[in-house]
Amino acid sequence: MIDEGFWGIIEFVYGNDMTPVIFTSGWHLDDESIDRLYNLGATIFLKYNSSDAEINDNNVKVKGYGEYFEKILQKVVAKGFSTSTKTSEVFP
């Protein structure tokens, strides 16, 4: 998501009737990008190290990441990504 061409690629994929598949730690996700990805029909795979925030902080070497990840995970689920069949259609 940090590549300057990221959104152009996602829009191209979606515009060609394909499902954009995003593998991410979630660090660069926020409300705006979650909404945008949802509207572009994306499937999101979040890297999940542990349910323990401290372990997540240690794994990625960023203090506060674990707490942030849990908030992002909740937002992605609340948006409806977990109830979609998109993921199973992409990877049956």
C-alpha positions as CSV (number, residue, x, y, z in Angstrom):
1,M,0.0,0.0,0.0
2,I,3.0,2.3,0.3
3,D,3.7,2.1,-3.5
4,E,2.6,5.3,-5.2
5,G,0.9,3.3,-7.9
6,F,-1.0,1.1,-5.5
7,W,-4.5,2.6,-6.0
8,G,-4.1,2.8,-9.7
9,I,-3.3,-0.9,-9.8
10,I,-6.3,-1.8,-7.6
11,E,-8.6,0.3,-9.7
12,F,-7.2,-1.3,-12.9
13,V,-7.7,-4.8,-11.5
14,Y,-11.3,-4.0,-10.4
15,G,-12.1,-2.3,-13.6
16,N,-11.1,-5.4,-15.5
17,D,-13.6,-7.6,-13.6
18,M,-11.0,-9.1,-11.3
19,T,-10.8,-9.3,-7.6
20,P,-8.0,-7.2,-6.0
21,V,-6.3,-9.3,-3.3
22,I,-4.4,-7.4,-0.7
23,F,-1.9,-9.1,1.7
24,T,-1.1,-6.6,4.4
25,S,0.1,-6.2,8.0
26,G,-2.7,-3.6,8.3
27,W,-0.4,-0.8,9.3
28,H,-1.4,1.4,6.4
29,L,-5.1,0.7,6.7
30,D,-7.5,3.4,8.0
31,D,-11.2,4.1,7.7
32,E,-10.8,5.7,4.3
33,S,-8.6,3.0,2.8
34,I,-10.9,0.2,4.2
35,D,-13.9,1.9,2.6
36,R,-12.1,2.4,-0.7
37,L,-10.9,-1.2,-0.8
38,Y,-14.4,-2.5,0.0
39,N,-15.9,-0.4,-2.8
40,L,-13.3,-1.7,-5.2
41,G,-14.3,-5.3,-4.4
42,A,-11.0,-6.2,-2.7
43,T,-10.3,-9.1,-0.5
44,I,-8.0,-8.4,2.4
45,F,-5.6,-10.9,4.1
46,L,-4.3,-9.5,7.3
47,K,-1.0,-10.8,8.6
48,Y,-1.9,-12.2,12.0
49,N,1.0,-13.0,14.4
50,S,-0.8,-13.3,17.7
51,S,-3.7,-12.1,19.8
52,D,-1.2,-10.8,22.2
53,A,-0.4,-7.1,21.5
54,E,3.0,-7.3,23.0
55,I,4.0,-10.3,20.8
56,N,2.8,-8.4,17.8
57,D,4.8,-5.3,18.8
58,N,7.9,-7.5,19.2
59,N,7.4,-9.3,15.9
60,V,7.2,-6.2,13.8
61,K,9.5,-4.1,16.0
62,V,6.9,-1.2,16.3
63,K,5.5,-0.3,19.8
64,G,1.8,0.1,19.6
65,Y,1.3,-2.0,16.4
66,G,-0.5,-4.8,18.3
67,E,-3.1,-2.5,19.7
68,Y,-3.5,-0.7,16.3
69,F,-3.8,-4.1,14.5
70,E,-6.7,-5.2,16.8
71,K,-8.6,-1.9,16.0
72,I,-8.0,-2.4,12.3
73,L,-9.1,-6.0,12.4
74,Q,-12.4,-5.0,14.1
75,K,-12.9,-2.3,11.5
76,V,-12.3,-4.7,8.6
77,V,-14.8,-7.2,10.1
78,A,-17.3,-4.5,10.9
79,K,-17.1,-3.3,7.3
80,G,-18.2,-6.8,6.1
81,F,-15.0,-8.3,4.7
82,S,-15.4,-11.4,6.9
83,T,-18.9,-12.1,5.8
84,S,-18.1,-11.9,2.1
85,T,-17.7,-14.9,-0.1
86,K,-15.0,-13.1,-2.1
87,T,-12.1,-14.8,-0.3
88,S,-13.5,-18.3,-0.9
89,E,-14.1,-17.5,-4.5
90,V,-10.5,-16.4,-5.0
91,F,-9.0,-19.3,-3.0
92,P,-11.5,-22.1,-2.8
